[in-house]
Amino acid sequence: MYKVLACLRDQHDYRLVLLAVLICGLASYTAFHIYSSARQSRGSKRLGWIFLTGVATGAGIWATHFVAMLAFKTGLPTAYDPILTLASLLIAMGVTAIGFLIAVQGDTRWYPAAGGAVIGLGIADMHYTGMRAFSTTGTVSWDASIVVASIVLGVVFASVALVAFHASPRKWAAASAAGLLTIAICSLHFTAMGAAIVTPDPTIVVYPSFIDNSTMALAVAGVSSLVILAALAAALIDKETVRESVIRLHELADAAAEGIVVAKDGEIINVNQRVSELSERSADQLFGKRVFGDLLVATRHPYCAVGGHRIEILMITASGGAVPVEVIWKPYKSGIRANEVYAIRDLQERRQAEETIRHLAHYDPLTGLANRATLRRRLDNVVGEAEADGRAFGVLCIDLDRFKEVNDLYGHGAGDQVLRICADRMSHTSKPGEFLGRVGGDEFVIVQTESQQPASAAALAARLIEVFETPFEVDGTSTDVGASIGIALYPDNGRTAEQLLANADMALYRAKNAGRGGACFFEPEMDMAVRRRRRLAQELRVALLEHQFELYYQTQVRIPSVEIMGFEALIRWHHPEHGLVLPGEFIPIAEESGLIVPIGEWVLRTACREAATWPRPYKVAVNLSPRQFQHADFPGVVHHILIETGLSPARLELEITETTLFEDLQRALDALRRLRALGVSIAMDDFGTGYSSLSSLQVFPFNKIKIDRQFVEHLGERKQAAMIVRSVLGLGKSLDIPVLAEGVETLQQLEFLHSAACEEVQGFYFGRAASAEQIHKIIASGYAQVQTLAEDLPAPEEISPRGKLTPIAGGKTGTRRGRRPSAA
């Protein structure tokens, strides 16, 4: 220790020693300043910062060493080997860069300690390489113990410097670490110089090619400048990086959907663009303003003093308005000036959405009328009031007539337009005490609190029906839409909202069945009818499982030969209690309950199976319901049944109505084309009763047209019926489509059809529908004419080629009036 101090006292120029320490401190601070940027970077950018750190540190160590060597006085001529001098500089830069690279790999103390140790060894390597470059007219020997001590000092202090930098607060990290690294470099250098013993030897010559002290001074000055320039470059780079980061942060903040306010002690120092938009003030106008009081409404909310909470409050705009906002604020520890940040969310859209939701919860969005829930609450209140004061009131259920036709013809947009017009008309005709609501689809309900019942309800129903007499204008086209009304009265028809609505609905059902466009009051018998329908709906499921259904067949005849062409399958229900239930009663129930699909499939399968056993290949016709035809893969079902039963597709004829076709036109056409591809015939049933019969023939080439029985029934009674039948027959001939007339019951009807060139007929005139067993016997008997169909019925007449009707031997002529089609 004495030798080191003696060397420093007697053999060094203090001025240059001080310069060396200053250069070392500056280089160390610069190195750690750059190293902090390396810690915050990743990838190639981090490697670049590590390289700059190594350059700055290595150059500082090298400059410190040689300035201190210039301060070292031996009294002998001295010079420096240029190659070893340059090698020592490169060693210092390379090894220290490696040390910093190791240290930056992790924040645990072992990585910084290991990196510091490498840097300490790099300092020692540089020093002793530089000493090898030292040349003088003498020999240099070393005290080994002091050499070891110098290396230990450099390694220990360098490790402590790196560990301290990683562990210290950011504000003091660079300064403290730079001081420790300066101690590491200087303690190693001056201790090592104390270990050097220079012995004069006049035989040793300093080579002229070596660097003298003056040149070395210039080299050190150049390297020192390099260190300063590196520090300046690092500072500029870091400043630019920070500036770019700030710009990016501002851009990000301005792009945010929420407003952001940065403040110090409640005073605004920065805002983003969204805050300016909401407050209608620029950022410059907001700087220096108070967050609460100038920007936001002043509040004494208890959370104002606590960070991390949110409140809903009003923002004050430049125009004097108030915008509802949600404010969240937290302490802001990233900057020097700011100490809180506020996130401000505009609540205007949310408040509007909440108001819309509240409105939708109570009102129908299409018509603006009260919805089902609101009307039900209103009705409950009226029931409570009526129960308290003993007065009567009425409930009217209104259902639009022909509304479905408007939807099918003009589209749902036109249907919505009609609903709005209907709601407007009914609202205008309603008086105080009459509460109107839409409960779904084309159904409306009015709660009439007028106590003069039933007169008041009847008067209201009359007014409502009257407003529907005016046609509706839909897309420039006039269309008629009527209304059917069912009425229930409190307390006669129910004492609860459920009972009143249910009974008014029953009355509505009766009104629609009575011909539509009218009103009907509830009667107790209606409840019995509804109960029967519900019971039948339940019993239909049992009927399907217990095989209570049976198929009958009605003959289709060619005239004038009276030759059998085929049979139409008709379903019958043998009810265990009620006996024979006709299709007209249970088919609508099956349609409503959805059982029509499995029942229809049973009919199709049974008809195909029984027809496959007939001795002759007559066709069998099967009616399809709309619900059945809408099955996802109905053509596939038909194909499977044909394969299963073995019936030829050419013998199956499927009858569909126009309603079935236009439920979903494109889907229906695809299904019909697939059925035709199977070889199945398609007939248009009930032709002329729909609203687009001609359109039906245009969109699909049917194999047959069936004239509905309502036109045949009035032949000879109404001129219009005869004209319609002739027109359909002429249309069929023009299109080359066979036409079959249904419901032939009299001789006069048959004669007219023959004279009009109708070649195919069916109806009671040729006998009632027969069971499968009877049909099988008839076909098996070998007769191809209709007179063998039923023993208990008069035989049909033979039609002569001239169109005159003459009785077959043993037969009778005459009409069969009074047999309704429903008996089929």
WOMO-V478665 format. One record per residue. N is the residue number from 1. SS is DSSP state (a for helix, b for strand, c for the rest). PHI is phi as a letter, one per 30 degrees, with the letter a starting at -180 (none if undefined). PSI is psi in degrees with one decimal (NA if undefined). Layout:
N & SS & PHI & PSI
N & SS & PHI & PSI
This chain:
1 & c & none & -38.5
2 & a & d & -41.5
3 & a & d & -38.6
4 & a & d & -45.7
5 & a & d & -38.6
6 & a & d & -41.7
7 & a & d & -45.4
8 & a & d & -35.6
9 & a & d & -41.9
10 & a & c & -24.1
11 & c & c & 15.3
12 & b & b & 145.0
13 & c & d & 115.0
14 & a & d & -32.0
15 & a & d & -44.4
16 & a & d & -30.8
17 & a & d & -45.1
18 & a & d & -40.0
19 & a & d & -41.0
20 & a & d & -41.1
21 & a & d & -40.7
22 & a & d & -44.2
23 & a & d & -40.8
24 & a & d & -44.1
25 & a & d & -44.0
26 & a & d & -44.5
27 & a & d & -40.6
28 & a & d & -43.8
29 & a & d & -42.6
30 & a & d & -42.5
31 & a & d & -46.9
32 & a & d & -28.3
33 & a & d & -43.7
34 & a & d & -38.3
35 & a & d & -32.5
36 & a & d & -35.6
37 & a & d & -37.0
38 & a & d & -39.3
39 & a & d & -30.4
40 & c & d & -2.1
41 & c & c & 172.4
42 & c & b & 157.6
43 & a & i & -140.5
44 & a & d & -30.7
45 & a & d & -37.6
46 & a & d & -42.8
47 & a & d & -37.6
48 & a & d & -43.4
49 & a & d & -35.9
50 & a & d & -39.4
51 & a & d & -45.3
52 & a & d & -36.1
53 & a & d & -43.8
54 & a & d & -39.7
55 & a & d & -46.9
56 & a & d & -44.1
57 & a & d & -47.8
58 & a & d & -42.6
59 & a & d & -37.1
60 & a & d & -44.1
61 & a & d & -45.7
62 & a & d & -46.1
63 & a & d & -40.4
64 & a & e & -45.5
65 & a & d & -49.5
66 & a & d & -26.8
67 & a & d & -41.0
68 & a & d & -33.0
69 & a & d & -34.7
70 & a & d & -28.4
71 & a & d & -13.5
72 & b & d & 122.5
73 & c & c & 115.4
74 & c & c & -14.8
75 & c & i & 3.7
76 & c & c & 156.3
77 & c & d & 136.8
78 & b & b & 155.6
79 & b & a & 177.2
80 & b & b & 134.4
81 & c & d & 118.6
82 & a & d & -36.7
83 & a & d & -48.5
84 & a & d & -31.8
85 & a & d & -45.0
86 & a & d & -38.8
87 & a & d & -38.9
88 & a & d & -35.1
89 & a & d & -45.1
90 & a & d & -37.2
91 & a & d & -44.5
92 & a & d & -44.9
93 & a & d & -47.3
94 & a & d & -47.6
95 & a & d & -40.5
96 & a & d & -34.0
97 & a & d & -41.6
98 & a & d & -42.6
99 & a & d & -44.6
100 & a & d & -34.6
101 & a & d & -39.0
102 & a & d & -43.5
103 & a & d & -32.6
104 & c & d & -6.6
105 & c & d & -21.6
106 & c & a & 162.5
107 & c & c & -6.9
108 & c & d & 152.4
109 & a & d & -20.4
110 & a & d & -38.7
111 & a & d & -51.0
112 & a & d & -38.7
113 & a & d & -43.1
114 & a & d & -43.8
115 & a & d & -39.5
116 & a & d & -39.0
117 & a & d & -41.9
118 & a & d & -42.4
119 & a & d & -40.5
120 & a & d & -42.5
121 & a & d & -34.7
122 & a & d & -37.9
123 & a & d & -44.9
124 & a & d & -43.1
125 & a & d & -43.5
126 & a & d & -43.7
127 & a & d & -48.9
128 & a & d & -24.7
129 & a & d & -41.1
130 & a & d & -36.2
131 & a & d & -30.5
132 & a & d & -27.4
133 & a & d & -14.1
134 & b & d & 126.2
135 & b & b & 133.1
136 & b & b & 169.4
137 & c & d & 65.1
138 & b & a & -179.1
139 & b & c & 149.2
140 & b & c & 122.7
141 & b & c & 164.7
142 & b & b & 144.2
143 & c & c & 109.3
144 & a & e & -40.7
145 & a & d & -38.0
146 & a & d & -34.5
147 & a & e & -46.8
148 & a & d & -42.3
149 & a & d & -38.4
150 & a & d & -42.2
151 & a & d & -42.3
152 & a & d & -43.0
153 & a & d & -44.1
154 & a & d & -42.3
155 & a & d & -45.8
156 & a & d & -50.5
157 & a & d & -33.6
158 & a & d & -39.9
159 & a & d & -43.6
160 & a & d & -37.7
161 & a & d & -45.6
162 & a & d & -41.4
163 & a & d & -41.4
164 & a & d & -38.1
165 & a & d & -42.7
166 & a & d & -28.4
167 & a & c & -21.9
168 & c & d & 155.2
169 & c & e & 148.7
170 & a & e & -35.3
171 & a & d & -38.4
172 & a & c & 1.4
173 & a & d & -49.6
174 & a & d & -41.6
175 & a & d & -45.8
176 & a & d & -43.1
177 & a & d & -37.5
178 & a & d & -40.5
179 & a & d & -44.2
180 & a & d & -38.1
181 & a & d & -35.2
182 & a & d & -42.5
183 & a & d & -41.6
184 & a & d & -46.5
185 & a & d & -48.3
186 & a & d & -41.5
187 & a & d & -39.8
188 & a & d & -45.9
189 & a & d & -53.0
190 & a & d & -28.6
191 & a & d & -43.3
192 & a & d & -35.5
193 & a & d & -29.4
194 & a & d & -21.2
195 & c & d & -10.8
196 & b & d & 132.0
197 & b & c & 114.5
198 & b & c & 119.4
199 & b & c & 117.7
200 & b & e & 142.0
201 & c & b & 106.0
202 & c & d & -10.2
203 & c & d & -14.9
204 & c & c & 132.6
205 & c & c & 138.0
206 & c & d & 122.2
207 & c & d & 137.6
208 & c & d & -26.4
209 & c & d & -12.9
210 & c & d & 161.6
211 & b & d & 126.6
212 & c & d & 179.1
213 & a & d & -37.0
214 & a & d & -45.3
215 & a & d & -39.8
216 & a & d & -36.8
217 & a & d & -41.6
218 & a & d & -40.4
219 & a & d & -42.7
220 & a & d & -39.9
221 & a & d & -40.1
222 & a & d & -43.7
223 & a & d & -40.1
224 & a & d & -41.5
225 & a & d & -38.9
226 & a & e & -41.0
227 & a & d & -45.6
228 & a & d & -43.3
229 & a & d & -38.3
230 & a & d & -42.2
231 & a & d & -43.3
232 & a & d & -43.4
233 & a & d & -42.1
234 & a & d & -42.0
235 & a & d & -42.6
236 & a & d & -44.1
237 & a & d & -44.7
238 & a & d & -39.8
239 & a & d & -42.7
240 & a & d & -39.3
241 & a & d & -43.9
242 & a & d & -41.9
243 & a & d & -42.8
244 & a & d & -39.1
245 & a & d & -41.5
246 & a & d & -42.9
247 & a & d & -44.3
248 & a & d & -39.5
249 & a & d & -40.5
250 & a & d & -42.7
251 & a & d & -42.8
252 & a & d & -42.9
253 & a & d & -40.1
254 & a & d & -27.1
255 & a & d & -13.8
256 & c & d & 144.7
257 & c & d & -20.6
258 & c & c & 153.9
259 & b & d & 145.0
260 & b & b & 128.3
261 & b & b & 128.8
262 & b & c & 130.4
263 & b & b & 159.3
264 & b & b & 115.7
265 & c & h & 39.3
266 & c & i & -0.2
267 & b & c & 129.0
268 & b & d & 128.8
269 & b & c & -12.6
270 & b & a & 146.5
271 & b & b & 158.8
272 & c & c & 178.2
273 & a & d & -34.4
274 & a & d & -36.4
275 & a & d & -41.4
276 & a & d & -40.4
277 & a & d & -43.6
278 & a & d & -41.0
279 & a & d & -8.9
280 & c & i & 30.0
281 & c & b & 145.9
282 & c & d & 167.3
283 & a & d & -40.6
284 & a & d & -34.5
285 & a & d & -23.1
286 & a & c & -22.8
287 & c & d & 132.5
288 & c & i & -8.0
289 & c & d & 160.4
290 & b & d & 138.3
291 & a & d & -53.5
292 & a & c & 117.2
293 & a & k & -44.2
294 & a & c & -46.4
295 & a & c & -47.6
296 & b & c & 152.9
297 & c & d & 132.5
298 & c & e & 139.7
299 & c & b & 151.2
300 & c & c & 27.8
301 & c & e & 136.2
302 & a & d & -20.0
303 & a & d & -4.7
304 & a & d & -28.2
305 & a & c & 0.4
306 & c & c & 128.6
307 & c & d & 159.2
308 & c & i & 14.2
309 & b & c & 166.5
310 & b & b & 146.1
311 & b & b & 160.4
312 & b & c & 131.5
313 & b & a & 175.3
314 & b & c & 137.0
315 & b & c & 135.8
316 & b & d & 124.9
317 & c & c & 165.2
318 & c & d & -27.8
319 & c & d & 2.8
320 & c & j & 2.4
321 & c & d & 179.4
322 & b & b & 127.8
323 & b & c & 125.1
324 & b & d & 127.8
325 & b & b & 160.3
326 & b & c & 130.5
327 & b & c & 130.2
328 & b & b & 130.0
329 & b & b & 149.2
330 & b & b & 160.0
331 & b & d & 145.0
332 & c & c & 108.7
333 & c & c & 2.5
334 & c & d & -32.1
335 & c & c & 176.5
336 & c & d & -36.9
337 & c & d & -44.3
338 & c & d & 149.1
339 & c & b & 7.6
340 & b & a & 149.6
341 & b & b & 139.0
342 & b & c & 128.4
343 & b & c & 123.9
344 & b & c & 121.6
345 & b & c & 129.1
346 & b & d & 125.2
347 & c & c & 5.9
348 & a & d & -47.2
349 & a & d & -38.5
350 & a & d & -41.4
351 & a & d & -40.0
352 & a & d & -41.2
353 & a & d & -40.5
354 & a & d & -39.1
355 & a & d & -40.4
356 & a & d & -42.8
357 & a & d & -42.5
358 & a & d & -40.3
359 & a & d & -44.3
360 & a & d & -27.5
361 & a & d & -19.0
362 & a & c & -19.1
363 & b & b & 151.8
364 & c & d & 125.7
365 & c & d & -24.7
366 & c & d & -47.1
367 & c & c & -15.9
368 & c & i & 2.0
369 & c & d & 166.2
370 & b & e & 140.7
371 & c & d & -175.4
372 & a & e & -44.8
373 & a & d & -44.4
374 & a & d & -42.9
375 & a & d & -38.0
376 & a & d & -41.8
377 & a & d & -40.9
378 & a & d & -43.1
379 & a & d & -40.3
380 & a & e & -41.9
381 & a & d & -42.8
382 & a & d & -39.9
383 & a & d & -44.4
384 & a & d & -42.1
385 & a & d & -42.3
386 & a & d & -36.5
387 & a & d & -33.6
388 & a & d & -40.6
389 & a & c & 2.6
390 & c & i & 24.3
391 & c & c & 165.5
392 & c & c & 160.1
393 & b & a & 169.3
394 & b & b & 152.4
395 & b & b & 123.3
396 & b & c & 122.8
397 & b & c & 125.7
398 & b & c & 129.8
399 & b & b & 133.8
400 & b & d & 139.2
401 & b & c & 140.4
402 & c & i & 17.4
403 & a & d & -36.8
404 & a & d & -35.4
405 & a & d & -37.9
406 & a & d & -45.2
407 & a & d & -44.9
408 & a & d & -37.3
409 & a & d & -45.3
410 & a & c & -8.2
411 & c & j & 165.8
412 & a & d & -25.3
413 & a & d & -43.2
414 & a & d & -37.7
415 & a & d & -42.0
416 & a & d & -38.4
417 & a & d & -42.1
418 & a & d & -41.9
419 & a & d & -40.9
420 & a & d & -41.0
421 & a & d & -42.5
422 & a & d & -46.4
423 & a & d & -40.9
424 & a & d & -43.2
425 & a & d & -44.5
426 & a & d & -34.5
427 & a & d & -40.4
428 & a & d & -31.3
429 & a & d & -11.8
430 & c & d & 147.2
431 & c & c & 169.8
432 & c & e & 138.3
433 & c & j & 3.0
434 & b & b & 107.1
435 & b & c & 118.0
436 & b & c & 138.3
437 & b & b & 155.4
438 & b & c & 124.2
439 & b & c & -1.2
440 & b & k & 144.6
441 & c & h & -125.1
442 & c & c & 32.1
443 & b & c & 134.0
444 & b & b & 157.6
445 & b & b & 139.0
446 & b & b & 127.7
447 & b & c & 114.8
448 & b & c & 113.9
449 & c & d & -1.2
450 & c & d & 131.5
451 & c & d & -12.8
452 & c & d & 79.3
453 & c & c & 147.5
454 & c & d & 2.8
455 & a & e & -43.1
456 & a & d & -40.8
457 & a & d & -40.6
458 & a & d & -40.9
459 & a & d & -41.1
460 & a & d & -42.3
461 & a & d & -39.5
462 & a & d & -42.1
463 & a & d & -41.3
464 & a & d & -45.2
465 & a & d & -36.2
466 & a & d & -38.3
467 & a & d & -18.1
468 & c & d & -2.3
469 & c & d & -25.5
470 & c & d & 126.7
471 & c & d & 158.0
472 & b & c & 137.1
473 & b & c & 114.7
474 & b & b & 112.3
475 & c & h & 42.4
476 & c & i & 2.2
477 & b & c & 137.1
478 & b & d & 131.3
479 & b & b & 150.1
480 & c & c & 129.5
481 & c & b & 123.1
482 & b & c & -171.2
483 & b & b & 137.6
484 & b & c & 141.8
485 & b & b & 132.9
486 & b & c & 138.4
487 & b & b & 132.7
488 & b & b & 141.6
489 & b & c & 141.2
490 & b & c & 133.4
491 & c & c & 1.7
492 & c & d & -37.6
493 & c & c & 12.2
494 & c & l & 147.8
495 & c & c & 2.3
496 & c & b & 161.2
497 & a & d & -40.4
498 & a & d & -45.7
499 & a & d & -43.6
500 & a & d & -44.5
501 & a & d & -42.1
502 & a & d & -42.8
503 & a & d & -35.7
504 & a & d & -35.1
505 & a & d & -38.7
506 & a & d & -43.3
507 & a & d & -36.9
508 & a & d & -42.2
509 & a & d & -42.0
510 & a & d & -39.4
511 & a & d & -39.1
512 & a & d & -38.9
513 & a & d & -23.5
514 & c & d & -0.1
515 & c & k & 1.1
516 & c & i & 161.7
517 & c & i & 21.0
518 & c & b & 179.9
519 & b & b & 151.3
520 & b & b & 131.7
521 & b & d & 150.9
522 & c & d & 139.9
523 & c & b & 148.3
524 & a & e & -32.4
525 & a & d & -28.3
526 & a & d & -38.0
527 & a & d & -38.4
528 & a & d & -40.2
529 & a & d & -40.8
530 & a & d & -40.9
531 & a & d & -38.1
532 & a & d & -42.5
533 & a & d & -43.2
534 & a & d & -39.2
535 & a & d & -41.8
536 & a & d & -36.3
537 & a & d & -39.2
538 & a & d & -39.3
539 & a & d & -20.7
540 & a & d & -37.9
541 & a & d & -42.5
542 & a & d & -40.2
543 & a & e & -39.1
544 & a & d & -38.3
545 & a & d & -35.5
546 & c & c & 13.6
547 & c & h & 48.0
548 & c & d & -4.3
549 & b & c & 152.6
550 & b & b & 148.1
551 & b & c & 133.9
552 & b & c & 161.2
553 & b & b & 132.3
554 & b & c & 135.7
555 & b & d & 141.5
556 & b & c & 127.0
557 & b & c & 142.2
558 & b & c & 134.2
559 & c & c & 148.8
560 & c & c & 1.4
561 & c & d & -13.0
562 & c & h & 31.4
563 & b & d & 138.1
564 & b & d & 127.8
565 & b & c & -35.8
566 & b & l & -168.5
567 & b & b & 145.1
568 & b & c & 129.5
569 & b & d & 130.6
570 & b & b & 132.0
571 & b & d & 144.7
572 & b & b & 146.6
573 & b & c & 116.6
574 & b & c & 91.3
575 & b & d & 135.0
576 & c & d & -22.7
577 & c & c & -43.8
578 & c & c & -3.0
579 & b & i & -140.1
580 & b & d & 119.2
581 & b & c & 123.7
582 & c & d & 154.7
583 & a & e & -33.6
584 & a & d & -21.3
585 & a & c & -40.4
586 & a & c & -19.1
587 & a & d & -44.2
588 & a & e & -35.9
589 & a & d & -40.7
590 & a & d & -36.1
591 & a & d & -46.5
592 & a & d & -38.8
593 & a & d & -12.2
594 & c & i & -4.2
595 & c & d & -10.1
596 & a & d & -26.5
597 & a & d & -55.2
598 & a & d & -33.5
599 & a & d & -44.9
600 & a & d & -38.3
601 & a & d & -37.1
602 & a & d & -44.0
603 & a & e & -47.5
604 & a & d & -45.4
605 & a & d & -44.0
606 & a & d & -42.9
607 & a & d & -42.9
608 & a & d & -39.8
609 & a & d & -42.5
610 & a & d & -38.6
611 & a & d & -31.7
612 & c & d & -18.9
613 & c & c & -5.5
614 & c & d & 142.5
615 & c & d & -25.7
616 & c & c & 149.0
617 & c & d & 56.2
618 & c & d & 154.6
619 & b & d & 152.1
620 & b & b & 129.0
621 & b & c & 135.7
622 & b & b & 129.9
623 & b & d & 143.0
624 & c & c & 138.2
625 & c & d & 156.9
626 & a & e & -42.2
627 & a & d & -39.3
628 & a & d & -40.9
629 & a & d & -22.3
630 & c & d & 2.2
631 & c & e & 143.0
632 & c & e & -35.2
633 & c & b & 57.2
634 & a & d & -42.4
635 & a & e & -36.0
636 & a & d & -37.2
637 & a & d & -45.6
638 & a & d & -44.6
639 & a & d & -43.2
640 & a & d & -42.3
641 & a & d & -40.7
642 & a & d & -41.8
643 & a & d & -42.3
644 & a & d & -42.7
645 & a & d & -17.6
646 & c & i & 11.6
647 & c & d & 136.4
648 & c & d & 134.0
649 & a & e & -29.0
650 & a & d & -18.0
651 & a & c & -3.9
652 & b & c & 129.6
653 & b & b & 122.9
654 & b & c & 129.3
655 & b & c & 125.5
656 & b & b & 154.7
657 & c & c & 166.9
658 & a & d & -32.8
659 & a & d & -42.9
660 & a & d & -41.8
661 & a & d & -40.9
662 & a & c & 4.8
663 & a & e & -47.0
664 & c & b & 90.4
665 & a & e & -51.2
666 & a & d & -43.2
667 & a & d & -40.2
668 & a & d & -42.1
669 & a & d & -40.4
670 & a & d & -43.1
671 & a & d & -41.9
672 & a & d & -39.8
673 & a & d & -39.1
674 & a & d & -37.1
675 & a & d & -41.9
676 & a & d & -35.6
677 & a & d & -27.8
678 & a & d & -18.8
679 & c & j & 6.8
680 & c & d & 141.2
681 & b & d & 147.7
682 & b & b & 125.1
683 & b & c & 141.1
684 & b & d & 108.7
685 & b & d & 152.8
686 & b & h & 41.3
687 & b & d & 135.3
688 & c & j & -12.1
689 & c & c & -14.1
690 & c & d & -170.5
691 & c & c & 0.9
692 & c & a & 49.8
693 & a & e & -45.6
694 & a & d & -37.0
695 & a & d & -36.1
696 & a & d & -44.8
697 & a & d & -26.7
698 & a & d & -36.2
699 & a & d & -19.3
700 & c & a & 134.1
701 & c & d & 93.1
702 & c & d & 155.1
703 & c & d & -19.7
704 & b & a & 150.1
705 & b & c & 133.2
706 & b & c & 116.9
707 & b & d & 129.7
708 & c & d & 147.7
709 & a & d & -23.2
710 & a & d & -26.2
711 & a & d & -39.9
712 & a & d & -37.2
713 & a & e & -33.5
714 & c & c & 11.2
715 & c & d & 134.3
716 & c & i & -11.1
717 & c & c & -37.1
718 & c & b & 130.9
719 & a & d & -37.3
720 & a & d & -38.1
721 & a & d & -43.1
722 & a & d & -41.2
723 & a & d & -40.4
724 & a & d & -44.1
725 & a & d & -45.1
726 & a & d & -39.1
727 & a & d & -42.3
728 & a & d & -42.4
729 & a & d & -41.4
730 & a & d & -38.3
731 & a & d & -41.2
732 & a & d & -41.0
733 & a & d & -42.3
734 & a & d & -37.6
735 & a & d & -0.9
736 & c & h & 42.8
737 & c & c & 122.6
738 & b & e & 146.3
739 & b & b & 131.4
740 & b & c & 132.6
741 & b & c & 127.7
742 & c & c & 158.9
743 & c & i & 28.6
744 & c & d & 117.4
745 & c & b & -17.0
746 & c & b & 162.1
747 & a & d & -40.0
748 & a & d & -40.9
749 & a & d & -43.6
750 & a & d & -41.0
751 & a & d & -39.6
752 & a & d & -44.5
753 & a & d & -39.8
754 & a & d & -41.8
755 & a & d & -25.8
756 & c & d & 10.0
757 & c & i & 27.6
758 & c & d & 129.5
759 & c & c & -10.6
760 & b & b & 132.5
761 & b & b & 165.1
762 & c & a & 154.6
763 & c & l & -179.3
764 & a & d & -23.7
765 & a & e & -27.8
766 & a & c & 11.4
767 & c & j & 155.2
768 & c & d & 166.6
769 & c & d & 142.4
770 & b & c & 159.6
771 & b & d & 167.6
772 & a & d & -36.7
773 & a & d & -42.6
774 & a & d & -43.1
775 & a & d & -40.6
776 & a & d & -40.8
777 & a & d & -41.8
778 & a & d & -45.7
779 & a & d & -38.8
780 & a & d & -23.0
781 & c & d & -17.5
782 & c & j & -6.5
783 & c & d & 136.4
784 & c & c & 4.4
785 & b & c & 161.5
786 & a & d & -13.3
787 & a & d & -12.8
788 & a & c & 8.0
789 & c & d & -47.7
790 & c & b & 129.5
791 & c & d & -27.2
792 & c & d & 2.6
793 & c & c & 149.8
794 & c & d & 143.5
795 & c & d & 146.2
796 & c & d & 163.4
797 & b & d & 153.0
798 & b & d & 139.3
799 & b & c & 123.3
800 & c & d & 161.5
801 & c & e & -24.4
802 & c & d & -3.4
803 & c & j & 0.1
804 & c & d & 147.0
805 & b & c & 125.3
806 & b & b & 142.1
807 & b & d & 142.8
808 & c & d & 152.6
809 & c & e & 128.3
810 & c & i & -5.5
811 & c & c & 178.2
812 & c & b & 151.2
813 & c & c & 163.3
814 & c & k & 172.6
815 & c & c & 164.8
816 & c & b & 61.6
817 & c & d & 157.3
818 & c & j & -7.5
819 & c & c & 106.1
820 & c & d & 152.6
821 & a & d & -28.9
822 & a & d & -18.3
823 & a & d & -9.6
824 & c & d & NA
